[in-house]
């Protein structure tokens, strides 16, 4: 019974993780359209340079945090220790992504639709990281029973 419950949770985690990786890839692709302009601005402004760096690192940390649990699931996702490691990684990534992206508003200016879409998708990924955190809490609880 325990292994059946864990299997259902892991299949759900994998599918949801793949969906969020898809959202992250769209965000990254949309943001790359502004890369050249951001690099030019970064040459003249330390604020622009910091924003570019934070954009890159938060997108990377969110993507890595989504990808790693899928690796753990395929390796040995049923142990409480693995659940704990995934929890820590997801919580850290959610905080890192949230600290930068939660305050990003959509820009009501023509020509920045891809940026707005990337912002929306990144905020959705951040929210979904919380659901994945909950799922790993469930894995840990089931494994400890």
N, C-alpha and C positions, 0 to 999 in steps of 0.2 A: 504494500500500500504506500509506504513512504517513498519508494523509488518511483512509483507511478505519479505521485504528486510532484516530486522533484522533476520528473520528465516533462510534465505539463508546464511547470513554471519555466524550465529551461527552454523549451520550444517557444514559449511566449516571449521570454527575454531575447532569444536570438532573433525572432521575427521583428520585435519592437526595436531592437538594436539596429537591425539592417535598415528599417524605415528611417531611423534617426541618422544613420550614416548617409543615407540618401539625402535627407534634408541638409546635413552638414556639407555634403559635396556641392549641392546647389548654392548654398551660402558662399562657400569658398570660391566657386566659379563666378558668382555674381560680383564678389568683392575684388576678384582679380581684374575685372574691367576698370577698376579705379586705381590699380597698382602703380601704373606709370605716373599718373597725376599725383598720387600720394608720395612717391619717391621724390619727385621734383619739389613738392612742398616741404618734404623732410630736409632737403638740403638747406633751406632757408629758415626753418622754424623747428626749434627743439620740441615744441608741443606737437607739431605734425609728426615729427620723428617718433615721439613716444606713442602717439595714437596708432601709427603704422605698426610699431613693434607690438603693442597690446592687441591689435587686431589679429596679427599673425599668431601670436602665442596663445590667445584664447581660442581661436579656431583650431589650432593644433591640439591643445589640451582637451578640448571637448571631443574632438574626433578620436584621439587616442583612448580617452576614457570610455568611449562607446565601443571601440574595437577590442580592447583588452578582455572585457567579460566574455565576449564570444569565444576568445581563445581559451579562457579558463573553462568554459562550459564544455568545449570539445575535449579538454584534457582531463579535468576532474572537478566538475562544478558542484559536487554534492557535499563537499566538506565545509564545516563551519569556518575553518581558517580561510579557505578560498573566498567564501562569502564575505568575511571580514575585510580581506584585502580589496575586494571589489567595492565594498561599501566605502572604504577610505578613499579609493581612487575616484569614485563617482562623486562623493561629497566634495573632495578637493577641487575637482574639475568644475562642478556646479558653482562653487563659490568663486573660483577664478573667472569663469565665463560671466557669471552674474555681476561680479564687481565692476566689470567693464561694460557689459551690454545691457544691463537692466535699465540704465539711465539713457540709453540711446533712443532718441525719438525719431520718428519718421520725418523725413525732410520734405516739406510741401513745395518742392521746386521741380520744374520740368527737367527731365534728363537724368534723374537720380532714382528711377524706378527700381533698377537692379540693387542699388544700395538699400532702399527701403525693403525690398523683398528679402535681402540677406539679413537685415535686422530682424524682420518678422520671423524668418526661419530659425535664426540663432536663438531668439527668445523662446520659440517653441521647443527647440532642442534642450534649452536650459530647463524648462518646465518638465520635459519628458525625462530628464536625468533624475528628477525627484521620484517619478514612477519607477524607474529602474532601481533606485536606492531602496524603495519599498519592496520591490521584488526580491532583492538580495537579503533584506531583513527576513522576508518570508522563507527564503532558502535556509538561512541560518536557524530560524525557529523550527522548521520541519526537520532539519538535520539533527538538532539537539534533542528532539522528542524521541 
